[in-house]
């Protein structure tokens, strides 16, 4: 199996008539960053030409983890007994047509006021709609309509869940905030309660997808929780979609210390109890010395790209220049989205799966 570079992807096969269906799974800033890039390829059905010359998306769905228990989301969750709105709010903003005023409004965080301080307007807006409709997923749908989003957003589950981590030393840590703050290595993650189900729309979107992406995002608190929701991992495996892991740029001291790119894929497969991916998008751009120093002070570094180990898992690595430096390392969302669309237009890759399943 060969490693590909983003520049060497073969010419596109004839693009599926009427556009592609894409499902993006994750949480945190990673998912909303990816959605900003994919949004540029989304056309409303009436806008799609009968035969498009290049890939376009007709249906974009985001599946978002709902285990956050800190900050504004955590406060609303405890006080109003609702699902945490923060990650979903970020996805709504990312997919909104008007990224100017409405987006700024949704992101606005109150810096004073008794009870208001620390809350974002978007979180309060979702809380108000949830109170009106008595249905968090309906509140998300209505919010998406109001902001005219180019995509659907589904919580991974509508059940009230907590995360619990089994650490390498045998101790258990309950709650996302405590897991993120812990210094030990995580051996396994669980949902509490364990047997929660997804929305039917999520399973339907996965079943009909042409491409499914997982990542980028915190391995144990943004990505794996989605795969632990009953039926999601099985639906991904059974879907005819091309499945792509978008590898993180840097390790996280408290979640992925010393884990290589292949280790991330192994952890996702292990928790899903399935071999999931066809491709992995891997950054090949080295970080600047300044950025390396900043991350090293936090106990983090660039993720090691062990390409042979990735291939041994039955996954084709696709190398690209995805690192965009600012105050922190971020994915260049335009390049990632462009390469995903090229992969979606490739002939399906399935032959390597039979051998991969023997590992």
ROSE-23980 format. One record per residue: residue number from 1; x, y, z of N, C-alpha, C in turn; residue in one letter. Coordinates in steps of 0.05 Angstrom, whole numbers. Layout:
[rec NUM [X Y Z] [X Y Z] [X Y Z] 'A'],
...
END
This chain:
[rec 1 [17 -24 0] [0 0 0] [18 25 0] 'X'],
[rec 2 [11 44 -16] [29 68 -18] [17 91 -3] 'X'],
[rec 3 [36 108 7] [29 133 19] [23 153 -3] 'X'],
[rec 4 [2 168 0] [-4 189 -20] [3 216 -9] 'X'],
[rec 5 [8 235 -27] [10 263 -18] [-15 276 -30] 'X'],
[rec 6 [-22 298 -18] [-46 313 -27] [-43 321 -56] 'X'],
[rec 7 [-19 326 -64] [-14 335 -92] [-17 313 -112] 'X'],
[rec 8 [-15 288 -103] [-14 266 -122] [-39 250 -124] 'X'],
[rec 9 [-61 260 -112] [-86 245 -114] [-94 244 -144] 'X'],
[rec 10 [-103 220 -151] [-109 215 -180] [-132 232 -190] 'X'],
[rec 11 [-134 236 -216] [-156 253 -227] [-183 243 -216] 'X'],
[rec 12 [-201 262 -213] [-227 256 -202] [-242 237 -220] 'X'],
[rec 13 [-256 218 -207] [-276 203 -222] [-299 221 -228] 'X'],
[rec 14 [-317 214 -246] [-341 231 -251] [-355 236 -225] 'X'],
[rec 15 [-359 261 -219] [-372 268 -193] [-400 258 -192] 'X'],
[rec 16 [-408 247 -169] [-435 237 -166] [-455 259 -173] 'X'],
[rec 17 [-474 251 -190] [-495 270 -198] [-509 281 -173] 'X'],
[rec 18 [-513 307 -173] [-527 321 -152] [-512 323 -126] 'X'],
[rec 19 [-486 319 -126] [-469 325 -103] [-465 302 -83] 'X'],
[rec 20 [-447 307 -64] [-439 288 -44] [-453 292 -17] 'X'],
[rec 21 [-456 270 -3] [-466 271 25] [-442 266 43] 'X'],
[rec 22 [-437 285 61] [-414 284 79] [-423 285 108] 'X'],
[rec 23 [-412 268 125] [-418 268 153] [-391 273 168] 'X'],
[rec 24 [-390 294 184] [-366 301 199] [-372 296 229] 'X'],
[rec 25 [-355 279 242] [-359 271 269] [-337 281 287] 'X'],
[rec 26 [-344 293 310] [-323 303 328] [-335 321 349] 'X'],
[rec 27 [-319 341 356] [-327 360 377] [-305 381 381] 'X'],
[rec 28 [-310 399 399] [-290 420 405] [-285 438 381] 'X'],
[rec 29 [-262 452 382] [-256 471 361] [-248 457 335] 'X'],
[rec 30 [-238 432 337] [-230 417 313] [-253 413 294] 'X'],
[rec 31 [-276 405 303] [-299 401 285] [-309 427 273] 'X'],
[rec 32 [-312 448 289] [-322 473 278] [-302 485 258] 'X'],
[rec 33 [-276 481 262] [-255 490 243] [-259 475 216] 'X'],
[rec 34 [-262 449 218] [-266 433 193] [-291 442 178] 'X'],
[rec 35 [-313 447 193] [-338 454 180] [-336 480 165] 'X'],
[rec 36 [-320 499 175] [-316 524 160] [-305 519 132] 'X'],
[rec 37 [-287 500 130] [-275 493 104] [-295 478 86] 'X'],
[rec 38 [-309 459 97] [-327 443 81] [-351 459 72] 'X'],
[rec 39 [-359 479 88] [-382 496 81] [-379 508 53] 'X'],
[rec 40 [-355 515 45] [-350 528 19] [-358 510 -5] 'X'],
[rec 41 [-360 484 0] [-367 465 -21] [-397 458 -21] 'X'],
[rec 42 [-412 469 -1] [-440 461 1] [-457 479 -17] 'X'],
[rec 43 [-474 467 -33] [-493 481 -50] [-521 472 -43] 'X'],
[rec 44 [-540 490 -43] [-568 482 -39] [-575 465 -64] 'X'],
[rec 45 [-594 447 -61] [-602 429 -83] [-608 445 -109] 'X'],
[rec 46 [-621 468 -107] [-628 483 -131] [-604 495 -144] 'X'],
[rec 47 [-581 498 -129] [-557 510 -139] [-539 490 -154] 'X'],
[rec 48 [-544 464 -150] [-525 444 -161] [-532 439 -190] 'X'],
[rec 49 [-512 442 -208] [-517 436 -236] [-521 407 -240] 'X'],
[rec 50 [-534 399 -262] [-540 371 -267] [-514 354 -267] 'X'],
[rec 51 [-493 365 -278] [-467 352 -277] [-446 372 -269] 'X'],
[rec 52 [-436 370 -244] [-416 388 -234] [-389 380 -244] 'X'],
[rec 53 [-372 399 -250] [-345 393 -260] [-326 386 -237] 'X'],
[rec 54 [-332 395 -213] [-315 388 -190] [-334 381 -167] 'X'],
[rec 55 [-323 367 -146] [-340 358 -125] [-354 380 -110] 'X'],
[rec 56 [-380 376 -105] [-395 394 -88] [-410 377 -67] 'X'],
[rec 57 [-418 390 -45] [-433 376 -24] [-462 383 -26] 'X'],
[rec 58 [-479 363 -27] [-508 369 -27] [-519 367 1] 'X'],
[rec 59 [-506 352 19] [-516 348 46] [-493 345 65] 'X'],
[rec 60 [-490 363 83] [-468 363 103] [-480 360 131] 'X'],
[rec 61 [-472 339 145] [-482 334 172] [-459 334 192] 'X'],
[rec 62 [-462 347 215] [-443 345 236] [-454 330 259] 'X'],
[rec 63 [-439 310 269] [-447 295 293] [-428 303 316] 'X'],
[rec 64 [-440 314 337] [-424 329 357] [-426 316 385] 'X'],
[rec 65 [-403 312 397] [-403 300 424] [-416 320 444] 'X'],
[rec 66 [-429 308 465] [-444 325 484] [-437 317 513] 'X'],
[rec 67 [-411 316 518] [-402 307 545] [-390 330 561] 'X'],
[rec 68 [-389 354 550] [-376 377 563] [-390 383 590] 'X'],
[rec 69 [-374 386 611] [-386 393 637] [-372 417 650] 'X'],
[rec 70 [-358 433 634] [-344 456 645] [-354 482 633] 'X'],
[rec 71 [-346 505 645] [-352 531 634] [-382 537 633] 'X'],
[rec 72 [-389 554 614] [-417 562 610] [-435 537 605] 'X'],
[rec 73 [-425 519 588] [-441 495 581] [-446 478 606] 'X'],
[rec 74 [-426 475 622] [-429 459 646] [-448 471 666] 'X'],
[rec 75 [-447 498 668] [-466 512 686] [-495 508 677] 'X'],
[rec 76 [-499 512 651] [-527 509 640] [-536 480 643] 'X'],
[rec 77 [-518 462 639] [-525 434 642] [-534 427 670] 'X'],
[rec 78 [-520 437 690] [-527 432 718] [-553 447 726] 'X'],
[rec 79 [-554 472 718] [-576 489 728] [-603 484 714] 'X'],
[rec 80 [-601 477 688] [-626 473 672] [-631 444 663] 'X'],
[rec 81 [-613 426 672] [-615 398 665] [-618 394 634] 'X'],
[rec 82 [-601 407 619] [-601 406 590] [-574 395 580] 'X'],
[rec 83 [-573 388 555] [-547 380 543] [-529 404 540] 'X'],
[rec 84 [-503 400 542] [-484 423 539] [-485 434 511] 'X'],
[rec 85 [-489 461 509] [-493 472 482] [-468 482 468] 'X'],
[rec 86 [-445 484 482] [-422 499 472] [-411 489 445] 'X'],
[rec 87 [-404 463 443] [-393 453 418] [-413 455 395] 'X'],
[rec 88 [-438 450 401] [-459 452 381] [-462 481 372] 'X'],
[rec 89 [-461 500 391] [-462 529 384] [-440 536 364] 'X'],
[rec 90 [-416 526 369] [-393 532 351] [-397 520 324] 'X'],
[rec 91 [-410 497 322] [-416 485 296] [-437 501 281] 'X'],
[rec 92 [-457 510 295] [-478 527 283] [-466 552 271] 'X'],
[rec 93 [-448 565 287] [-435 589 277] [-418 583 253] 'X'],
[rec 94 [-403 561 254] [-385 553 232] [-400 549 206] 'X'],
[rec 95 [-424 538 208] [-440 532 184] [-459 554 175] 'X'],
[rec 96 [-460 576 191] [-479 597 185] [-472 612 160] 'X'],
[rec 97 [-492 622 146] [-488 637 121] [-475 664 127] 'X'],
[rec 98 [-484 676 149] [-475 703 156] [-455 700 179] 'X'],
[rec 99 [-429 699 172] [-409 695 193] [-402 721 206] 'X'],
[rec 100 [-415 743 199] [-409 769 211] [-425 774 236] 'X'],
[rec 101 [-447 789 233] [-461 798 257] [-473 775 274] 'X'],
[rec 102 [-489 758 261] [-502 737 277] [-481 719 290] 'X'],
[rec 103 [-460 713 276] [-439 696 287] [-426 709 311] 'X'],
[rec 104 [-420 735 308] [-408 750 331] [-427 750 354] 'X'],
[rec 105 [-453 753 348] [-473 753 369] [-474 726 384] 'X'],
[rec 106 [-473 704 370] [-474 678 382] [-449 672 398] 'X'],
[rec 107 [-426 684 390] [-401 679 404] [-397 699 427] 'X'],
[rec 108 [-414 720 428] [-410 741 449] [-412 729 477] 'X'],
[rec 109 [-391 734 493] [-390 724 520] [-393 747 540] 'X'],
[rec 110 [-412 745 558] [-416 766 578] [-393 766 598] 'X'],
[rec 111 [-381 790 603] [-358 791 621] [-366 803 648] 'X'],
[rec 112 [-392 809 652] [-402 818 678] [-432 812 680] 'X'],
[rec 113 [-443 817 703] [-471 813 707] [-476 788 724] 'X'],
[rec 114 [-491 791 745] [-496 769 763] [-511 747 749] 'X'],
[rec 115 [-499 723 748] [-512 701 734] [-505 700 704] 'X'],
[rec 116 [-499 723 692] [-493 724 663] [-463 721 657] 'X'],
[rec 117 [-447 729 676] [-418 730 671] [-408 702 663] 'X'],
[rec 118 [-393 701 641] [-381 676 632] [-398 661 612] 'X'],
[rec 119 [-424 668 610] [-442 655 590] [-439 668 563] 'X'],
[rec 120 [-440 651 542] [-442 662 515] [-471 665 507] 'X'],
[rec 121 [-476 685 490] [-504 690 481] [-515 665 467] 'X'],
[rec 122 [-498 652 450] [-508 629 436] [-516 606 454] 'X'],
[rec 123 [-502 602 476] [-510 582 495] [-537 588 508] 'X'],
[rec 124 [-540 614 515] [-566 622 527] [-589 620 507] 'X'],
[rec 125 [-583 626 482] [-603 624 461] [-612 595 458] 'X'],
[rec 126 [-593 577 457] [-600 548 456] [-615 539 481] 'X'],
[rec 127 [-607 550 504] [-621 543 529] [-650 552 528] 'X'],
[rec 128 [-654 577 518] [-682 588 516] [-699 571 497] 'X'],
[rec 129 [-688 564 474] [-703 548 454] [-709 520 465] 'X'],
[rec 130 [-690 509 480] [-694 483 493] [-717 484 513] 'X'],
[rec 131 [-718 506 528] [-739 510 547] [-766 513 533] 'X'],
[rec 132 [-767 527 510] [-792 531 495] [-802 505 483] 'X'],
[rec 133 [-783 490 472] [-791 466 457] [-791 440 473] 'X'],
[rec 134 [-777 441 496] [-773 417 513] [-758 396 498] 'X'],
[rec 135 [-742 404 478] [-728 384 461] [-702 397 451] 'X'],
[rec 136 [-679 388 461] [-654 401 454] [-648 398 424] 'X'],
[rec 137 [-653 374 413] [-647 371 384] [-664 389 367] 'X'],
[rec 138 [-689 394 376] [-706 413 361] [-696 441 364] 'X'],
[rec 139 [-686 448 387] [-674 474 392] [-650 478 373] 'X'],
[rec 140 [-634 457 369] [-611 459 351] [-621 463 323] 'X'],
[rec 141 [-641 448 315] [-652 451 288] [-663 479 282] 'X'],
[rec 142 [-678 490 301] [-689 516 298] [-666 538 297] 'X'],
[rec 143 [-646 534 314] [-624 553 314] [-610 553 287] 'X'],
[rec 144 [-606 529 276] [-594 526 250] [-610 540 228] 'X'],
[rec 145 [-636 538 231] [-654 552 211] [-651 582 213] 'X'],
[rec 146 [-650 592 238] [-649 621 242] [-622 632 231] 'X'],
[rec 147 [-600 617 235] [-575 626 225] [-569 617 196] 'X'],
[rec 148 [-589 604 184] [-587 595 156] [-560 579 152] 'X'],
[rec 149 [-558 557 166] [-533 541 164] [-534 524 139] 'X'],
[rec 150 [-511 519 128] [-508 502 105] [-502 473 114] 'X'],
[rec 151 [-519 462 130] [-515 435 140] [-533 429 164] 'X'],
[rec 152 [-533 403 171] [-549 394 194] [-530 388 217] 'X'],
[rec 153 [-539 393 241] [-523 388 265] [-539 370 284] 'X'],
[rec 154 [-526 347 291] [-540 329 309] [-522 323 333] 'X'],
[rec 155 [-533 325 358] [-518 315 381] [-514 285 378] 'X'],
[rec 156 [-491 275 387] [-485 246 384] [-507 230 398] 'X'],
[rec 157 [-517 240 420] [-539 227 434] [-555 249 448] 'X'],
[rec 158 [-580 245 452] [-596 264 467] [-598 257 497] 'X'],
[rec 159 [-584 235 504] [-583 227 533] [-563 244 548] 'X'],
[rec 160 [-568 247 573] [-550 262 591] [-527 244 599] 'X'],
[rec 161 [-503 248 588] [-481 229 593] [-458 243 607] 'X'],
[rec 162 [-442 226 620] [-416 234 631] [-395 216 620] 'X'],
[rec 163 [-370 225 620] [-348 209 612] [-334 198 637] 'X'],
[rec 164 [-325 173 635] [-308 161 656] [-284 149 643] 'X'],
[rec 165 [-260 155 654] [-236 144 643] [-223 125 662] 'X'],
[rec 166 [-214 102 652] [-198 83 666] [-169 90 660] 'X'],
[rec 167 [-154 97 680] [-126 106 676] [-107 82 677] 'X'],
[rec 168 [-83 87 667] [-63 65 667] [-57 54 694] 'X'],
[rec 169 [-59 71 715] [-53 62 742] [-77 48 756] 'X'],
[rec 170 [-99 44 740] [-122 30 751] [-143 47 764] 'X'],
[rec 171 [-137 73 768] [-156 91 779] [-177 100 758] 'X'],
[rec 172 [-199 110 767] [-220 119 749] [-225 149 754] 'X'],
[rec 173 [-229 164 732] [-235 193 734] [-261 198 721] 'X'],
[rec 174 [-280 211 734] [-307 216 724] [-310 246 717] 'X'],
[rec 175 [-320 251 692] [-326 279 684] [-305 289 664] 'X'],
[rec 176 [-314 302 643] [-295 311 622] [-274 331 633] 'X'],
[rec 177 [-283 350 649] [-264 370 660] [-242 357 677] 'X'],
[rec 178 [-250 338 694] [-230 324 710] [-211 307 694] 'X'],
[rec 179 [-223 294 673] [-206 277 655] [-185 294 641] 'X'],
[rec 180 [-194 317 631] [-176 335 617] [-155 346 635] 'X'],
[rec 181 [-161 350 661] [-142 361 680] [-123 340 691] 'X'],
[rec 182 [-130 314 688] [-114 293 700] [-87 290 686] 'X'],
[rec 183 [-67 281 700] [-40 280 689] [-33 252 679] 'X'],
[rec 184 [-49 232 687] [-42 204 679] [-50 198 651] 'X'],
[rec 185 [-41 174 642] [-48 165 615] [-75 150 616] 'X'],
[rec 186 [-92 155 597] [-118 142 595] [-116 115 581] 'X'],
[rec 187 [-126 95 594] [-126 68 582] [-152 63 566] 'X'],
[rec 188 [-174 70 578] [-200 65 565] [-220 86 574] 'X'],
[rec 189 [-239 92 556] [-260 111 562] [-287 98 562] 'X'],
[rec 190 [-305 107 579] [-332 96 581] [-352 119 582] 'X'],
[rec 191 [-377 113 572] [-399 132 576] [-415 123 601] 'X'],
[rec 192 [-425 142 616] [-442 136 639] [-468 153 635] 'X'],
[rec 193 [-491 139 632] [-495 111 630] [-484 100 604] 'X'],
[rec 194 [-479 73 602] [-464 62 580] [-481 57 554] 'X'],
[rec 195 [-506 51 557] [-521 41 534] [-539 62 521] 'X'],
[rec 196 [-528 86 516] [-545 108 505] [-546 106 474] 'X'],
[rec 197 [-568 114 463] [-571 112 434] [-569 139 419] 'X'],
[rec 198 [-565 138 393] [-563 162 377] [-590 171 367] 'X'],
[rec 199 [-591 194 354] [-615 202 340] [-618 185 314] 'X'],
[rec 200 [-642 179 306] [-646 163 282] [-635 178 257] 'X'],
[rec 201 [-636 205 258] [-625 221 235] [-595 217 232] 'X'],
[rec 202 [-581 213 255] [-552 208 253] [-546 182 239] 'X'],
[rec 203 [-560 161 247] [-555 135 234] [-563 135 204] 'X'],
[rec 204 [-584 150 198] [-593 152 170] [-572 167 154] 'X'],
[rec 205 [-561 189 165] [-541 205 151] [-516 189 146] 'X'],
[rec 206 [-507 173 166] [-484 156 163] [-488 135 142] 'X'],
[rec 207 [-512 123 142] [-518 101 123] [-517 111 94] 'X'],
[rec 208 [-524 136 89] [-526 146 62] [-503 164 54] 'X'],
[rec 209 [-482 165 72] [-460 183 67] [-442 173 44] 'X'],
[rec 210 [-430 192 30] [-409 186 11] [-381 188 24] 'X'],
[rec 211 [-380 205 45] [-355 208 60] [-362 213 89] 'X'],
[rec 212 [-346 200 107] [-349 204 136] [-321 212 146] 'X'],
[rec 213 [-320 234 161] [-295 243 173] [-297 241 203] 'X'],
[rec 214 [-274 234 216] [-272 236 245] [-247 252 251] 'X'],
[rec 215 [-249 273 268] [-226 290 274] [-227 315 257] 'X'],
[rec 216 [-208 334 263] [-190 332 285] [-204 339 312] 'X'],
[rec 217 [-190 334 334] [-201 339 360] [-189 323 382] 'X'],
[rec 218 [-194 330 406] [-183 316 429] [-191 286 428] 'X'],
[rec 219 [-172 268 429] [-177 240 424] [-199 229 442] 'X'],
[rec 220 [-195 233 469] [-212 220 488] [-237 236 496] 'X'],
[rec 221 [-237 262 491] [-260 278 500] [-276 290 477] 'X'],
[rec 222 [-266 289 452] [-281 299 430] [-288 278 409] 'X'],
[rec 223 [-270 258 406] [-274 239 384] [-286 212 394] 'X'],
[rec 224 [-272 199 412] [-280 173 421] [-309 172 433] 'X'],
[rec 225 [-318 193 448] [-345 191 459] [-366 186 438] 'X'],
[rec 226 [-363 197 414] [-383 192 393] [-385 163 385] 'X'],
[rec 227 [-362 149 386] [-361 121 377] [-372 102 399] 'X'],
[rec 228 [-375 113 423] [-385 96 445] [-416 97 446] 'X'],
[rec 229 [-428 115 431] [-458 116 430] [-467 91 415] 'X'],
[rec 230 [-486 77 426] [-495 52 415] [-503 54 385] 'X'],
[rec 231 [-491 38 368] [-499 36 340] [-483 54 321] 'X'],
[rec 232 [-469 75 332] [-455 93 314] [-431 80 300] 'X'],
[rec 233 [-414 66 316] [-390 53 304] [-399 32 283] 'X'],
[rec 234 [-419 16 290] [-428 -4 271] [-439 8 246] 'X'],
[rec 235 [-454 30 249] [-465 44 225] [-443 55 207] 'X'],
[rec 236 [-421 65 220] [-399 75 204] [-386 53 188] 'X'],
[rec 237 [-381 30 201] [-369 7 187] [-386 -3 164] 'X'],
[rec 238 [-412 -4 168] [-431 -14 148] [-436 6 125] 'X'],
[rec 239 [-431 31 130] [-436 51 109] [-417 47 86] 'X'],
[rec 240 [-426 52 61] [-409 50 38] [-390 74 35] 'X'],
[rec 241 [-392 93 53] [-377 118 51] [-347 113 52] 'X'],
[rec 242 [-331 132 41] [-303 133 45] [-299 145 73] 'X'],
[rec 243 [-282 131 90] [-279 140 118] [-251 151 122] 'X'],
[rec 244 [-249 175 132] [-224 190 135] [-220 199 163] 'X'],
[rec 245 [-196 193 174] [-188 204 200] [-170 229 194] 'X'],
[rec 246 [-177 251 206] [-161 276 203] [-144 278 228] 'X'],
[rec 247 [-118 272 225] [-100 270 248] [-95 297 261] 'X'],
[rec 248 [-93 297 287] [-86 321 302] [-58 330 294] 'X'],
[rec 249 [-52 356 299] [-26 367 293] [-6 363 316] 'X'],
[rec 250 [-16 365 340] [1 364 364] [-11 344 384] 'X'],
[rec 251 [6 333 401] [-4 317 423] [-16 335 444] 'X'],
[rec 252 [-31 322 462] [-42 337 486] [-31 323 510] 'X'],
[rec 253 [-19 339 527] [-5 327 550] [-23 309 567] 'X'],
[rec 254 [-48 316 569] [-66 300 587] [-83 280 572] 'X'],
[rec 255 [-82 279 545] [-99 260 530] [-84 242 511] 'X'],
[rec 256 [-62 252 500] [-49 236 479] [-18 238 481] 'X'],
[rec 257 [-9 240 506] [20 242 511] [35 218 498] 'X'],
[rec 258 [54 225 481] [71 205 468] [56 188 448] 'X'],
[rec 259 [31 193 442] [17 177 422] [24 186 394] 'X'],
[rec 260 [30 166 377] [36 172 349] [10 174 333] 'X'],
[rec 261 [12 180 307] [-12 182 290] [-25 154 290] 'X'],
[rec 262 [-10 133 287] [-21 106 286] [-34 99 313] 'X'],
[rec 263 [-22 108 335] [-34 103 361] [-62 115 364] 'X'],
[rec 264 [-65 139 352] [-92 152 352] [-112 134 338] 'X'],
[rec 265 [-104 124 315] [-122 107 299] [-128 81 314] 'X'],
[rec 266 [-108 70 327] [-112 45 343] [-132 50 366] 'X'],
[rec 267 [-129 73 379] [-147 79 401] [-176 82 392] 'X'],
[rec 268 [-180 95 369] [-207 98 358] [-218 71 350] 'X'],
[rec 269 [-202 54 336] [-211 27 329] [-218 10 353] 'X'],
[rec 270 [-201 13 374] [-204 -4 398] [-231 3 412] 'X'],
[rec 271 [-237 29 414] [-261 37 428] [-286 31 410] 'X'],
[rec 272 [-283 32 384] [-305 26 366] [-309 -4 364] 'X'],
[rec 273 [-288 -19 371] [-286 -48 368] [-289 -56 338] 'X'],
[rec 274 [-280 -38 321] [-281 -41 292] [-257 -29 279] 'X'],
[rec 275 [-250 -38 255] [-231 -24 238] [-247 -4 222] 'X'],
[rec 276 [-240 22 225] [-258 42 214] [-249 54 188] 'X'],
[rec 277 [-223 62 186] [-215 82 166] [-203 71 140] 'X'],
[rec 278 [-208 85 119] [-195 80 93] [-170 98 89] 'X'],
[rec 279 [-173 123 98] [-151 143 94] [-146 157 121] 'X'],
[rec 280 [-122 169 123] [-116 187 145] [-102 211 133] 'X'],
[rec 281 [-113 235 138] [-100 260 130] [-79 267 151] 'X'],
[rec 282 [-54 269 142] [-31 273 160] [-16 298 153] 'X'],
[rec 283 [-11 315 172] [5 339 166] [34 333 164] 'X'],
[rec 284 [47 345 143] [76 340 139] [93 366 144] 'X'],
[rec 285 [79 388 150] [94 413 154] [105 414 183] 'X'],
[rec 286 [132 418 185] [143 421 212] [135 447 226] 'X'],
[rec 287 [131 446 252] [124 470 267] [149 487 270] 'X'],
[rec 288 [146 513 273] [168 530 278] [180 524 306] 'X'],
[rec 289 [205 532 310] [218 528 336] [203 542 358] 'X'],
[rec 290 [192 566 351] [177 581 371] [152 566 380] 'X'],
[rec 291 [137 555 361] [113 540 367] [120 514 383] 'X'],
[rec 292 [142 501 374] [151 476 388] [157 482 417] 'X'],
[rec 293 [170 505 422] [178 513 449] [153 518 466] 'X'],
[rec 294 [133 532 454] [108 539 468] [94 513 477] 'X'],
[rec 295 [92 494 458] [78 469 464] [94 452 484] 'X'],
[rec 296 [121 452 481] [137 436 499] [134 445 528] 'X'],
[rec 297 [129 471 532] [125 482 559] [99 471 571] 'X'],
[rec 298 [81 461 554] [56 449 563] [57 418 562] 'X'],
[rec 299 [81 408 557] [84 379 555] [74 366 530] 'X'],
[rec 300 [72 382 508] [62 372 483] [82 376 461] 'X'],
[rec 301 [78 362 438] [96 364 416] [81 356 390] 'X'],
[rec 302 [95 359 367] [82 350 342] [78 320 342] 'X'],
[rec 303 [57 311 331] [51 282 330] [70 269 310] 'X'],
[rec 304 [81 246 319] [99 231 302] [83 216 280] 'X'],
[rec 305 [91 219 255] [77 206 232] [90 180 226] 'X'],
[rec 306 [82 159 239] [92 132 234] [76 119 212] 'X'],
[rec 307 [84 125 187] [68 119 164] [66 89 159] 'X'],
[rec 308 [88 74 164] [86 45 160] [66 32 179] 'X'],
[rec 309 [66 41 203] [47 30 223] [18 37 216] 'X'],
[rec 310 [14 61 204] [-13 68 194] [-21 50 172] 'X'],
[rec 311 [-3 44 153] [-9 27 131] [-15 -2 141] 'X'],
[rec 312 [0 -10 161] [-5 -37 173] [-33 -40 185] 'X'],
[rec 313 [-45 -18 191] [-73 -18 201] [-93 -18 179] 'X'],
[rec 314 [-83 -19 154] [-102 -19 131] [-112 9 123] 'X'],
[rec 315 [-96 29 131] [-104 57 126] [-84 70 107] 'X'],
[rec 316 [-93 84 87] [-75 98 69] [-70 126 79] 'X'],
[rec 317 [-44 133 86] [-38 160 95] [-38 179 71] 'X'],
[rec 318 [-50 202 75] [-49 224 55] [-34 247 68] 'X'],
[rec 319 [-11 254 57] [5 276 69] [-1 303 57] 'X'],
[rec 320 [-4 323 73] [-10 350 63] [2 371 82] 'X'],
[rec 321 [3 395 72] [13 418 88] [-11 430 103] 'X'],
[rec 322 [-18 419 126] [-43 426 139] [-38 445 163] 'X'],
[rec 323 [-13 449 172] [-8 465 196] [-10 495 189] 'X'],
[rec 324 [-26 509 205] [-28 538 203] [-22 549 231] 'X'],
[rec 325 [0 564 232] [9 574 258] [-3 601 265] 'X'],
[rec 326 [-11 603 290] [-19 628 301] [-11 627 330] 'X'],
[rec 327 [-28 636 348] [-21 633 377] [-20 604 384] 'X'],
[rec 328 [-36 588 369] [-36 559 373] [-34 546 345] 'X'],
[rec 329 [-30 520 344] [-30 505 319] [-58 499 311] 'X'],
[rec 330 [-65 506 286] [-92 500 276] [-90 487 249] 'X'],
[rec 331 [-109 472 241] [-110 461 214] [-117 483 194] 'X'],
[rec 332 [-103 483 171] [-111 500 149] [-137 488 137] 'X'],
[rec 333 [-159 500 145] [-185 488 139] [-190 486 109] 'X'],
[rec 334 [-180 505 93] [-185 505 64] [-170 482 51] 'X'],
[rec 335 [-145 477 60] [-130 455 48] [-142 428 56] 'X'],
[rec 336 [-149 425 81] [-161 400 91] [-187 394 75] 'X'],
[rec 337 [-204 414 73] [-230 411 59] [-225 404 29] 'X'],
[rec 338 [-206 418 17] [-200 412 -11] [-191 383 -15] 'X'],
[rec 339 [-173 373 2] [-163 346 -1] [-184 325 6] 'X'],
[rec 340 [-202 332 25] [-224 314 31] [-242 311 6] 'X'],
[rec 341 [-248 333 -7] [-265 332 -31] [-252 316 -53] 'X'],
[rec 342 [-225 318 -56] [-211 302 -76] [-213 272 -69] 'X'],
[rec 343 [-210 266 -43] [-213 238 -35] [-241 227 -40] 'X'],
[rec 344 [-261 244 -35] [-289 236 -39] [-294 230 -69] 'X'],
[rec 345 [-278 242 -86] [-281 237 -115] [-264 215 -126] 'X'],
[rec 346 [-248 202 -108] [-231 179 -116] [-249 154 -119] 'X'],
[rec 347 [-239 134 -135] [-252 108 -135] [-251 97 -106] 'X'],
[rec 348 [-272 82 -99] [-274 71 -71] [-250 53 -65] 'X'],
[rec 349 [-241 55 -40] [-218 38 -32] [-229 18 -12] 'X'],
[rec 350 [-229 -7 -19] [-239 -28 -1] [-221 -53 0] 'X'],
[rec 351 [-204 -57 -20] [-189 -82 -22] [-171 -87 2] 'X'],
[rec 352 [-160 -65 13] [-141 -68 36] [-154 -76 62] 'X'],
[rec 353 [-181 -74 62] [-194 -79 88] [-192 -108 96] 'X'],
[rec 354 [-194 -127 78] [-195 -155 85] [-169 -163 100] 'X'],
[rec 355 [-146 -153 90] [-121 -160 103] [-118 -144 129] 'X'],
[rec 356 [-128 -120 130] [-126 -103 154] [-141 -116 178] 'X'],
[rec 357 [-163 -129 172] [-179 -140 193] [-165 -164 207] 'X'],
[rec 358 [-144 -174 195] [-129 -196 207] [-110 -187 228] 'X'],
[rec 359 [-104 -160 229] [-83 -151 247] [-94 -151 276] 'X'],
END
